[in-house]
Amino acid sequence: MAVGIVALAGCGRSGDQQTVRGVVQDFYAAVQDHHGDRACALLSPDARKTLEDQESKPCAEAVEELSLSDGPVGAVRVFSMQAAVEFQGGDTVFLGDTAAGWRISAAGCRPQAHGEPADCELEA
C-alpha cells in the first residue's frame, strides 16, 4: 500500500495535539495487547472496511496481525480536519476528525527512498 503526501492545510485547534497523540498511543497499545475490538474502535470506518476486505476476516482479528513500529512520539501535527503522528525511528500515523472524534485513516506508514509515497500497513 502507498499513501501520497498528505496536503494538510489550516491551523490546529487547541487541545487537538494531545487528543491525537492519545488516540494513536491507545491504538498501538491495543494492538500490542491483543485488544482488537478496542483498536478497531479507533479506526475510521473506511480503514476498518479496507482492513476487513484485505484480510478477509473481522477487524478485531485482522488488526492484531499488523506489523507496527512505535516508540517515543517525535512529532504531532494537526491541521484543521487532518493530523499526523510520527514515532521517532518508527511509523507515521494519519488521522481524520470525524463525528466520532479523531480516528485513524492510515497506520504503520514508513517513508520510502527517493521521495516515493509512504508505504502503510493499513490505509483507508
C-alpha positions as CSV (number, residue, x, y, z in Angstrom):
1,M,0.0,0.0,0.0
2,A,1.1,3.5,-0.5
3,V,-0.1,6.8,0.8
4,G,0.8,10.0,-1.0
5,I,1.9,13.2,0.5
6,V,-1.0,14.4,2.6
7,A,-1.8,18.0,2.0
8,L,-2.6,19.4,5.4
9,A,-3.8,23.0,5.5
10,G,-5.1,25.3,8.1
11,C,-4.3,25.6,11.8
12,G,-4.6,23.0,14.6
13,R,-7.2,23.6,17.2
14,S,-6.1,24.0,20.8
15,G,-6.0,20.7,22.6
16,D,-6.2,18.5,19.5
17,Q,-2.5,17.6,19.6
18,Q,-2.9,15.9,22.9
19,T,-6.1,14.2,21.8
20,V,-4.5,13.0,18.5
21,R,-1.4,11.7,20.4
22,G,-3.6,9.8,22.8
23,V,-5.7,8.1,20.1
24,V,-2.5,6.9,18.3
25,Q,-0.9,5.7,21.5
26,D,-4.1,3.9,22.6
27,F,-4.4,2.3,19.2
28,Y,-0.8,0.9,19.3
29,A,-1.2,-0.2,22.9
30,A,-4.5,-2.0,22.0
31,V,-2.8,-3.8,19.0
32,Q,0.2,-4.9,21.2
33,D,-2.1,-6.1,24.0
34,H,-4.3,-8.0,21.5
35,H,-7.4,-5.9,22.2
36,G,-8.7,-6.0,18.6
37,D,-12.1,-4.5,19.4
38,R,-10.6,-1.6,21.2
39,A,-8.1,-1.0,18.4
40,C,-10.8,-1.1,15.7
41,A,-12.9,1.4,17.6
42,L,-10.1,3.9,16.9
43,L,-10.1,3.4,13.1
44,S,-12.1,5.4,10.6
45,P,-15.0,3.4,9.1
46,D,-13.1,3.3,5.8
47,A,-9.9,2.0,7.4
48,R,-11.9,-0.7,9.2
49,K,-13.6,-1.8,6.0
50,T,-10.4,-1.8,4.0
51,L,-8.6,-3.9,6.6
52,E,-11.5,-6.4,6.7
53,D,-11.7,-6.6,2.9
54,Q,-8.0,-7.1,2.5
55,E,-7.6,-9.8,5.2
56,S,-11.0,-11.5,4.7
57,K,-11.6,-11.5,8.5
58,P,-13.2,-9.3,11.1
59,C,-11.3,-6.2,12.0
60,A,-10.7,-7.3,15.6
61,E,-8.7,-10.3,14.3
62,A,-7.0,-8.6,11.3
63,V,-5.8,-5.6,13.3
64,E,-3.8,-7.8,15.6
65,E,-1.7,-9.0,12.7
66,L,-0.5,-5.6,11.6
67,S,3.3,-5.0,11.7
68,L,3.6,-1.7,13.6
69,S,6.7,0.1,14.9
70,D,6.2,2.6,17.6
71,G,8.4,4.3,20.2
72,P,8.7,7.8,21.6
73,V,6.4,10.2,19.7
74,G,8.6,12.6,17.6
75,A,6.0,15.0,16.2
76,V,2.3,15.6,16.3
77,R,0.9,17.8,13.5
78,V,-2.8,18.9,13.5
79,F,-4.2,20.8,10.6
80,S,-7.9,21.6,10.5
81,M,-9.6,18.2,10.0
82,Q,-6.4,16.0,9.5
83,A,-3.4,15.1,11.6
84,A,-0.2,13.1,11.6
85,V,1.7,11.5,14.4
86,E,5.3,10.4,13.8
87,F,7.1,8.0,16.1
88,Q,10.9,8.6,16.4
89,G,12.5,6.0,14.2
90,G,9.2,4.3,13.5
91,D,5.8,4.7,11.9
92,T,3.7,7.7,10.9
93,V,0.0,7.5,11.5
94,F,-2.6,9.7,9.8
95,L,-5.9,10.6,11.3
96,G,-9.1,12.5,10.4
97,D,-11.5,14.4,12.6
98,T,-14.9,12.5,12.3
99,A,-18.2,12.9,14.0
100,A,-17.0,10.2,16.5
101,G,-13.8,12.2,17.1
102,W,-10.2,11.7,15.8
103,R,-9.9,8.3,14.0
104,I,-7.0,6.6,12.3
105,S,-7.2,6.5,8.5
106,A,-3.6,5.1,7.9
107,A,-1.2,3.4,10.2
108,G,2.2,1.7,10.1
109,C,3.3,4.2,7.4
110,R,7.0,4.3,6.6
111,P,8.9,6.6,4.3
112,Q,10.3,5.2,1.1
113,A,13.5,6.2,-0.7
114,H,13.7,8.9,-3.4
115,G,10.6,10.8,-2.4
116,E,8.2,7.9,-3.1
117,P,4.9,7.8,-1.2
118,A,5.0,6.2,2.2
119,D,4.2,2.5,2.4
120,C,1.5,1.8,5.0
121,E,0.4,-1.4,6.8
122,L,-3.1,-0.1,6.9
123,E,-4.6,2.6,4.7
124,A,-8.2,3.6,4.0
